[in-house]
Each structure stands twice: as C-alpha cells, then as structure tokens.
C-alpha cells in the first residue's frame, strides 16, 4: 500500500478502545497482510511474517468481517 493510499484509509479505520500494551504489529502491516492473501491465493498460514503473524492477520480479518467493517 502506498503512503498516499494509507493517508486516505487510516482516518477511516476503527480506533481501538482498550488501554494496555501497544500492539506488536501496525494496522498498516496487518492490512497489507490481509490484502496479500487474496492477491496470491495462498492459505492464511503462508502470510509472510513481515505482515505480522498469520494468526494476528487472520484474527483482524475475521473480527472486521463479523463486525461488518
């Protein structure tokens, strides 16, 4: 995702509500991982680590899918 695309998308994302430990992976990395998966047709377990742990990428995808985001 380009910086210009991220600048448009970032303000539209939901804001976290829980205080506590800062996330290990940025939203941008996780979204890039979500976008990588259908583009390649690979299984979730094959998402490269540079996008975050595959469980984290998939968890964000499923949470947003359930919430209709």
C-alpha positions in Angstrom: 0.0 0.0 0.0 1.4 3.4 -0.9 1.7 6.2 1.5 -1.0 8.2 -0.3 -3.4 5.2 -0.1 -2.6 4.8 3.6 -3.2 8.5 4.2 -6.7 8.1 2.8 -7.5 4.8 4.5 -6.1 5.5 8.0 -8.7 8.0 9.2 -11.5 5.6 8.2 -10.3 2.7 10.4 -11.9 2.0 13.7 -10.0 3.2 16.8 -9.0 0.7 19.5 -11.0 1.0 22.7 -8.8 -0.9 25.1 -5.9 0.6 27.1 -2.9 -1.5 27.7 0.1 -2.8 25.8 0.7 -1.3 22.4 0.2 -3.6 19.5 3.2 -5.5 18.2 2.1 -5.0 14.5 0.9 -1.8 12.9 -2.6 -1.7 11.3 -0.9 -1.0 8.0 1.2 -4.2 8.2 -1.9 -6.2 9.1 -4.0 -4.7 6.3 -1.2 -5.4 3.8 -1.2 -9.0 5.0 -5.0 -9.2 4.5 -4.6 -7.8 1.0 -1.7 -10.1 0.2 -3.6 -13.3 0.9 -6.4 -13.0 -1.8 -3.9 -11.5 -4.2 -1.8 -14.6 -4.1 -4.4 -17.2 -3.4 -2.2 -18.7 -0.6 -3.6 -20.1 2.6 -3.6 -17.9 5.7 -0.7 -19.8 7.2 1.5 -18.7 4.4 1.2 -14.9 5.0 4.7 -13.6 5.2 5.9 -12.6 8.7 6.6 -9.0 7.5 2.8 -8.5 7.6 2.5 -9.9 11.1 1.9 -13.4 12.5 -0.7 -15.1 10.3 -2.9 -15.7 13.3 -3.0 -11.9 14.0 -3.6 -11.0 10.4 -6.5 -13.6 10.2 -7.9 -12.5 13.5 -8.2 -8.9 12.4 -9.8 -10.0 9.1 -12.3 -12.2 10.9 -13.1 -9.6 13.6 -13.8 -7.0 10.9 -15.7 -9.4 8.8 -18.0 -10.3 11.7 -18.5 -6.6 12.6 -19.2 -5.7 9.0 -16.3 -3.3 8.7 
